[in-house]
Amino acid sequence: MHRNVGIPDQIARIVVGTALLFLVLVLDGPSRWVGLIGLVPLATGAFGFCPLYAILGLSTCHVSKEA
């Protein structure tokens, strides 16, 4: 797994994931479980790797090419 999520993207994913998870506490009934979708952006932000980005060949991570 190569890192493909940059810092600004990570921050956005963590904020959105946390907000979606908050829906589990706020909403009532079966619709509250929609908030569990927040686990996906939260996990990809925490690990710095997005499987969809890998499939599409995208990366928001800027790595210096000095080696």
Phi and psi restraints in degrees (range 20) as a CNS / XPLOR table:
assign (resid 1 and name C) (resid 2 and name N)
       (resid 2 and name CA) (resid 2 and name C) 1.0 -95.6 20.0 2
assign (resid 2 and name N) (resid 2 and name CA)
       (resid 2 and name C) (resid 3 and name N) 1.0 141.6 20.0 2
assign (resid 2 and name C) (resid 3 and name N)
       (resid 3 and name CA) (resid 3 and name C) 1.0 -62.9 20.0 2
assign (resid 3 and name N) (resid 3 and name CA)
       (resid 3 and name C) (resid 4 and name N) 1.0 127.0 20.0 2
assign (resid 3 and name C) (resid 4 and name N)
       (resid 4 and name CA) (resid 4 and name C) 1.0 -134.7 20.0 2
assign (resid 4 and name N) (resid 4 and name CA)
       (resid 4 and name C) (resid 5 and name N) 1.0 13.1 20.0 2
assign (resid 4 and name C) (resid 5 and name N)
       (resid 5 and name CA) (resid 5 and name C) 1.0 -119.4 20.0 2
assign (resid 5 and name N) (resid 5 and name CA)
       (resid 5 and name C) (resid 6 and name N) 1.0 118.3 20.0 2
assign (resid 5 and name C) (resid 6 and name N)
       (resid 6 and name CA) (resid 6 and name C) 1.0 -76.6 20.0 2
assign (resid 6 and name N) (resid 6 and name CA)
       (resid 6 and name C) (resid 7 and name N) 1.0 171.0 20.0 2
assign (resid 6 and name C) (resid 7 and name N)
       (resid 7 and name CA) (resid 7 and name C) 1.0 -60.1 20.0 2
assign (resid 7 and name N) (resid 7 and name CA)
       (resid 7 and name C) (resid 8 and name N) 1.0 -49.5 20.0 2
assign (resid 7 and name C) (resid 8 and name N)
       (resid 8 and name CA) (resid 8 and name C) 1.0 -61.4 20.0 2
assign (resid 8 and name N) (resid 8 and name CA)
       (resid 8 and name C) (resid 9 and name N) 1.0 -38.2 20.0 2
assign (resid 8 and name C) (resid 9 and name N)
       (resid 9 and name CA) (resid 9 and name C) 1.0 -65.9 20.0 2
assign (resid 9 and name N) (resid 9 and name CA)
       (resid 9 and name C) (resid 10 and name N) 1.0 -39.8 20.0 2
assign (resid 9 and name C) (resid 10 and name N)
       (resid 10 and name CA) (resid 10 and name C) 1.0 -62.0 20.0 2
assign (resid 10 and name N) (resid 10 and name CA)
       (resid 10 and name C) (resid 11 and name N) 1.0 -45.7 20.0 2
assign (resid 10 and name C) (resid 11 and name N)
       (resid 11 and name CA) (resid 11 and name C) 1.0 -61.4 20.0 2
assign (resid 11 and name N) (resid 11 and name CA)
       (resid 11 and name C) (resid 12 and name N) 1.0 -44.7 20.0 2
assign (resid 11 and name C) (resid 12 and name N)
       (resid 12 and name CA) (resid 12 and name C) 1.0 -62.5 20.0 2
assign (resid 12 and name N) (resid 12 and name CA)
       (resid 12 and name C) (resid 13 and name N) 1.0 -42.6 20.0 2
assign (resid 12 and name C) (resid 13 and name N)
       (resid 13 and name CA) (resid 13 and name C) 1.0 -64.5 20.0 2
assign (resid 13 and name N) (resid 13 and name CA)
       (resid 13 and name C) (resid 14 and name N) 1.0 -40.6 20.0 2
assign (resid 13 and name C) (resid 14 and name N)
       (resid 14 and name CA) (resid 14 and name C) 1.0 -67.5 20.0 2
assign (resid 14 and name N) (resid 14 and name CA)
       (resid 14 and name C) (resid 15 and name N) 1.0 -40.9 20.0 2
assign (resid 14 and name C) (resid 15 and name N)
       (resid 15 and name CA) (resid 15 and name C) 1.0 -65.0 20.0 2
assign (resid 15 and name N) (resid 15 and name CA)
       (resid 15 and name C) (resid 16 and name N) 1.0 -47.5 20.0 2
assign (resid 15 and name C) (resid 16 and name N)
       (resid 16 and name CA) (resid 16 and name C) 1.0 -64.9 20.0 2
assign (resid 16 and name N) (resid 16 and name CA)
       (resid 16 and name C) (resid 17 and name N) 1.0 -42.9 20.0 2
assign (resid 16 and name C) (resid 17 and name N)
       (resid 17 and name CA) (resid 17 and name C) 1.0 -61.6 20.0 2
assign (resid 17 and name N) (resid 17 and name CA)
       (resid 17 and name C) (resid 18 and name N) 1.0 -42.4 20.0 2
assign (resid 17 and name C) (resid 18 and name N)
       (resid 18 and name CA) (resid 18 and name C) 1.0 -65.2 20.0 2
assign (resid 18 and name N) (resid 18 and name CA)
       (resid 18 and name C) (resid 19 and name N) 1.0 -41.5 20.0 2
assign (resid 18 and name C) (resid 19 and name N)
       (resid 19 and name CA) (resid 19 and name C) 1.0 -63.5 20.0 2
assign (resid 19 and name N) (resid 19 and name CA)
       (resid 19 and name C) (resid 20 and name N) 1.0 -41.6 20.0 2
assign (resid 19 and name C) (resid 20 and name N)
       (resid 20 and name CA) (resid 20 and name C) 1.0 -66.2 20.0 2
assign (resid 20 and name N) (resid 20 and name CA)
       (resid 20 and name C) (resid 21 and name N) 1.0 -40.2 20.0 2
assign (resid 20 and name C) (resid 21 and name N)
       (resid 21 and name CA) (resid 21 and name C) 1.0 -64.4 20.0 2
assign (resid 21 and name N) (resid 21 and name CA)
       (resid 21 and name C) (resid 22 and name N) 1.0 -30.6 20.0 2
assign (resid 21 and name C) (resid 22 and name N)
       (resid 22 and name CA) (resid 22 and name C) 1.0 -63.1 20.0 2
assign (resid 22 and name N) (resid 22 and name CA)
       (resid 22 and name C) (resid 23 and name N) 1.0 -27.0 20.0 2
assign (resid 22 and name C) (resid 23 and name N)
       (resid 23 and name CA) (resid 23 and name C) 1.0 -61.2 20.0 2
assign (resid 23 and name N) (resid 23 and name CA)
       (resid 23 and name C) (resid 24 and name N) 1.0 -29.7 20.0 2
assign (resid 23 and name C) (resid 24 and name N)
       (resid 24 and name CA) (resid 24 and name C) 1.0 -60.6 20.0 2
assign (resid 24 and name N) (resid 24 and name CA)
       (resid 24 and name C) (resid 25 and name N) 1.0 -35.0 20.0 2
assign (resid 24 and name C) (resid 25 and name N)
       (resid 25 and name CA) (resid 25 and name C) 1.0 -82.6 20.0 2
assign (resid 25 and name N) (resid 25 and name CA)
       (resid 25 and name C) (resid 26 and name N) 1.0 -29.1 20.0 2
assign (resid 25 and name C) (resid 26 and name N)
       (resid 26 and name CA) (resid 26 and name C) 1.0 -89.3 20.0 2
assign (resid 26 and name N) (resid 26 and name CA)
       (resid 26 and name C) (resid 27 and name N) 1.0 -43.4 20.0 2
assign (resid 26 and name C) (resid 27 and name N)
       (resid 27 and name CA) (resid 27 and name C) 1.0 -80.3 20.0 2
assign (resid 27 and name N) (resid 27 and name CA)
       (resid 27 and name C) (resid 28 and name N) 1.0 156.8 20.0 2
assign (resid 27 and name C) (resid 28 and name N)
       (resid 28 and name CA) (resid 28 and name C) 1.0 -114.8 20.0 2
assign (resid 28 and name N) (resid 28 and name CA)
       (resid 28 and name C) (resid 29 and name N) 1.0 157.4 20.0 2
assign (resid 28 and name C) (resid 29 and name N)
       (resid 29 and name CA) (resid 29 and name C) 1.0 81.0 20.0 2
assign (resid 29 and name N) (resid 29 and name CA)
       (resid 29 and name C) (resid 30 and name N) 1.0 -167.6 20.0 2
assign (resid 29 and name C) (resid 30 and name N)
       (resid 30 and name CA) (resid 30 and name C) 1.0 -66.2 20.0 2
assign (resid 30 and name N) (resid 30 and name CA)
       (resid 30 and name C) (resid 31 and name N) 1.0 -23.0 20.0 2
assign (resid 30 and name C) (resid 31 and name N)
       (resid 31 and name CA) (resid 31 and name C) 1.0 -69.4 20.0 2
assign (resid 31 and name N) (resid 31 and name CA)
       (resid 31 and name C) (resid 32 and name N) 1.0 -16.7 20.0 2
assign (resid 31 and name C) (resid 32 and name N)
       (resid 32 and name CA) (resid 32 and name C) 1.0 -64.6 20.0 2
assign (resid 32 and name N) (resid 32 and name CA)
       (resid 32 and name C) (resid 33 and name N) 1.0 -27.8 20.0 2
assign (resid 32 and name C) (resid 33 and name N)
       (resid 33 and name CA) (resid 33 and name C) 1.0 -73.4 20.0 2
assign (resid 33 and name N) (resid 33 and name CA)
       (resid 33 and name C) (resid 34 and name N) 1.0 -9.8 20.0 2
assign (resid 33 and name C) (resid 34 and name N)
       (resid 34 and name CA) (resid 34 and name C) 1.0 -61.3 20.0 2
assign (resid 34 and name N) (resid 34 and name CA)
       (resid 34 and name C) (resid 35 and name N) 1.0 -28.5 20.0 2
assign (resid 34 and name C) (resid 35 and name N)
       (resid 35 and name CA) (resid 35 and name C) 1.0 -62.3 20.0 2
assign (resid 35 and name N) (resid 35 and name CA)
       (resid 35 and name C) (resid 36 and name N) 1.0 -20.5 20.0 2
assign (resid 35 and name C) (resid 36 and name N)
       (resid 36 and name CA) (resid 36 and name C) 1.0 -67.4 20.0 2
assign (resid 36 and name N) (resid 36 and name CA)
       (resid 36 and name C) (resid 37 and name N) 1.0 -15.7 20.0 2
assign (resid 36 and name C) (resid 37 and name N)
       (resid 37 and name CA) (resid 37 and name C) 1.0 -59.2 20.0 2
assign (resid 37 and name N) (resid 37 and name CA)
       (resid 37 and name C) (resid 38 and name N) 1.0 -23.9 20.0 2
assign (resid 37 and name C) (resid 38 and name N)
       (resid 38 and name CA) (resid 38 and name C) 1.0 -61.9 20.0 2
assign (resid 38 and name N) (resid 38 and name CA)
       (resid 38 and name C) (resid 39 and name N) 1.0 -17.2 20.0 2
assign (resid 38 and name C) (resid 39 and name N)
       (resid 39 and name CA) (resid 39 and name C) 1.0 -65.8 20.0 2
assign (resid 39 and name N) (resid 39 and name CA)
       (resid 39 and name C) (resid 40 and name N) 1.0 -30.3 20.0 2
assign (resid 39 and name C) (resid 40 and name N)
       (resid 40 and name CA) (resid 40 and name C) 1.0 -66.8 20.0 2
assign (resid 40 and name N) (resid 40 and name CA)
       (resid 40 and name C) (resid 41 and name N) 1.0 -57.6 20.0 2
assign (resid 40 and name C) (resid 41 and name N)
       (resid 41 and name CA) (resid 41 and name C) 1.0 -65.2 20.0 2
assign (resid 41 and name N) (resid 41 and name CA)
       (resid 41 and name C) (resid 42 and name N) 1.0 -31.0 20.0 2
assign (resid 41 and name C) (resid 42 and name N)
       (resid 42 and name CA) (resid 42 and name C) 1.0 -65.0 20.0 2
assign (resid 42 and name N) (resid 42 and name CA)
       (resid 42 and name C) (resid 43 and name N) 1.0 -43.3 20.0 2
assign (resid 42 and name C) (resid 43 and name N)
       (resid 43 and name CA) (resid 43 and name C) 1.0 -68.2 20.0 2
assign (resid 43 and name N) (resid 43 and name CA)
       (resid 43 and name C) (resid 44 and name N) 1.0 -44.0 20.0 2
assign (resid 43 and name C) (resid 44 and name N)
       (resid 44 and name CA) (resid 44 and name C) 1.0 -66.8 20.0 2
assign (resid 44 and name N) (resid 44 and name CA)
       (resid 44 and name C) (resid 45 and name N) 1.0 -32.7 20.0 2
assign (resid 44 and name C) (resid 45 and name N)
       (resid 45 and name CA) (resid 45 and name C) 1.0 -71.1 20.0 2
assign (resid 45 and name N) (resid 45 and name CA)
       (resid 45 and name C) (resid 46 and name N) 1.0 -38.4 20.0 2
assign (resid 45 and name C) (resid 46 and name N)
       (resid 46 and name CA) (resid 46 and name C) 1.0 -69.9 20.0 2
assign (resid 46 and name N) (resid 46 and name CA)
       (resid 46 and name C) (resid 47 and name N) 1.0 -39.8 20.0 2
assign (resid 46 and name C) (resid 47 and name N)
       (resid 47 and name CA) (resid 47 and name C) 1.0 -88.1 20.0 2
assign (resid 47 and name N) (resid 47 and name CA)
       (resid 47 and name C) (resid 48 and name N) 1.0 -17.7 20.0 2
assign (resid 47 and name C) (resid 48 and name N)
       (resid 48 and name CA) (resid 48 and name C) 1.0 75.3 20.0 2
assign (resid 48 and name N) (resid 48 and name CA)
       (resid 48 and name C) (resid 49 and name N) 1.0 17.1 20.0 2
assign (resid 48 and name C) (resid 49 and name N)
       (resid 49 and name CA) (resid 49 and name C) 1.0 -134.6 20.0 2
assign (resid 49 and name N) (resid 49 and name CA)
       (resid 49 and name C) (resid 50 and name N) 1.0 131.0 20.0 2
assign (resid 49 and name C) (resid 50 and name N)
       (resid 50 and name CA) (resid 50 and name C) 1.0 -119.4 20.0 2
assign (resid 50 and name N) (resid 50 and name CA)
       (resid 50 and name C) (resid 51 and name N) 1.0 117.2 20.0 2
assign (resid 50 and name C) (resid 51 and name N)
       (resid 51 and name CA) (resid 51 and name C) 1.0 -60.6 20.0 2
assign (resid 51 and name N) (resid 51 and name CA)
       (resid 51 and name C) (resid 52 and name N) 1.0 -36.1 20.0 2
assign (resid 51 and name C) (resid 52 and name N)
       (resid 52 and name CA) (resid 52 and name C) 1.0 -65.0 20.0 2
assign (resid 52 and name N) (resid 52 and name CA)
       (resid 52 and name C) (resid 53 and name N) 1.0 -41.4 20.0 2
assign (resid 52 and name C) (resid 53 and name N)
       (resid 53 and name CA) (resid 53 and name C) 1.0 -60.0 20.0 2
assign (resid 53 and name N) (resid 53 and name CA)
       (resid 53 and name C) (resid 54 and name N) 1.0 -40.9 20.0 2
assign (resid 53 and name C) (resid 54 and name N)
       (resid 54 and name CA) (resid 54 and name C) 1.0 -63.5 20.0 2
assign (resid 54 and name N) (resid 54 and name CA)
       (resid 54 and name C) (resid 55 and name N) 1.0 -41.9 20.0 2
assign (resid 54 and name C) (resid 55 and name N)
       (resid 55 and name CA) (resid 55 and name C) 1.0 -64.3 20.0 2
assign (resid 55 and name N) (resid 55 and name CA)
       (resid 55 and name C) (resid 56 and name N) 1.0 -41.4 20.0 2
assign (resid 55 and name C) (resid 56 and name N)
       (resid 56 and name CA) (resid 56 and name C) 1.0 -84.7 20.0 2
assign (resid 56 and name N) (resid 56 and name CA)
       (resid 56 and name C) (resid 57 and name N) 1.0 -7.0 20.0 2
assign (resid 56 and name C) (resid 57 and name N)
       (resid 57 and name CA) (resid 57 and name C) 1.0 75.1 20.0 2
assign (resid 57 and name N) (resid 57 and name CA)
       (resid 57 and name C) (resid 58 and name N) 1.0 26.3 20.0 2
assign (resid 57 and name C) (resid 58 and name N)
       (resid 58 and name CA) (resid 58 and name C) 1.0 -98.4 20.0 2
assign (resid 58 and name N) (resid 58 and name CA)
       (resid 58 and name C) (resid 59 and name N) 1.0 159.1 20.0 2
assign (resid 58 and name C) (resid 59 and name N)
       (resid 59 and name CA) (resid 59 and name C) 1.0 -158.4 20.0 2
assign (resid 59 and name N) (resid 59 and name CA)
       (resid 59 and name C) (resid 60 and name N) 1.0 134.5 20.0 2
assign (resid 59 and name C) (resid 60 and name N)
       (resid 60 and name CA) (resid 60 and name C) 1.0 -107.6 20.0 2
assign (resid 60 and name N) (resid 60 and name CA)
       (resid 60 and name C) (resid 61 and name N) 1.0 5.6 20.0 2
assign (resid 60 and name C) (resid 61 and name N)
       (resid 61 and name CA) (resid 61 and name C) 1.0 -90.2 20.0 2
assign (resid 61 and name N) (resid 61 and name CA)
       (resid 61 and name C) (resid 62 and name N) 1.0 121.7 20.0 2
assign (resid 61 and name C) (resid 62 and name N)
       (resid 62 and name CA) (resid 62 and name C) 1.0 -95.6 20.0 2
assign (resid 62 and name N) (resid 62 and name CA)
       (resid 62 and name C) (resid 63 and name N) 1.0 108.1 20.0 2
assign (resid 62 and name C) (resid 63 and name N)
       (resid 63 and name CA) (resid 63 and name C) 1.0 -107.7 20.0 2
assign (resid 63 and name N) (resid 63 and name CA)
       (resid 63 and name C) (resid 64 and name N) 1.0 132.6 20.0 2
assign (resid 63 and name C) (resid 64 and name N)
       (resid 64 and name CA) (resid 64 and name C) 1.0 -69.0 20.0 2
assign (resid 64 and name N) (resid 64 and name CA)
       (resid 64 and name C) (resid 65 and name N) 1.0 144.6 20.0 2
assign (resid 64 and name C) (resid 65 and name N)
       (resid 65 and name CA) (resid 65 and name C) 1.0 -100.6 20.0 2
assign (resid 65 and name N) (resid 65 and name CA)
       (resid 65 and name C) (resid 66 and name N) 1.0 31.8 20.0 2
assign (resid 65 and name C) (resid 66 and name N)
       (resid 66 and name CA) (resid 66 and name C) 1.0 -87.7 20.0 2
assign (resid 66 and name N) (resid 66 and name CA)
       (resid 66 and name C) (resid 67 and name N) 1.0 121.4 20.0 2
